[in-house]
């Protein structure tokens, strides 16, 4: 049973980004904590861990009862925290930044084989950070179950409501 959802923003973004707010509204009454992150990986991963532990504690559960995720950089930091051993019920990767635009040789995938929880990846159909084919191919390295949803739009899909609906629908499958 999922007890809560921790959401993080894209690089330089804020916890109040439209997709994160839309997801929070869509999954109500599930408790959601939206947090900001430092702009470098090490401190950001540590912040994910600290926020997840505090949020889980406030709900009277362990982090293994939380779904962690976020948009772009934030989702990537959550996936790295889980790959490094932070227990979670699942990961929500919104617009996962598979590689910088135009730099297909700079893949951000080394940690994916260590992720052993269910993953939802929601991405734009024309995302320059990873096409649907690229994302589907590279996420196959995740040993846990992976669900992909591709919506119209670039790195930020056109409809925050459609992103939120995809997350709500997927969370319902976790029980």
Secondary structure, 3 states (H helix, E strand, C coil): CCCEEEEECCCCCCCCCHHHHHHHHHHCCCEEEEECCCCCHHHHHHHHHHHHHHHHHHHCCCHHHEEEEEECHHHHHHHHHHHCCCCCCEEEEECCCCCCCCCCCCCCCCCHHHCCCEEEEEEECCCCCCCHHHHHHHHCCCCCCEEEEEECECCCECCHHHHHHHHHHHHHHCC
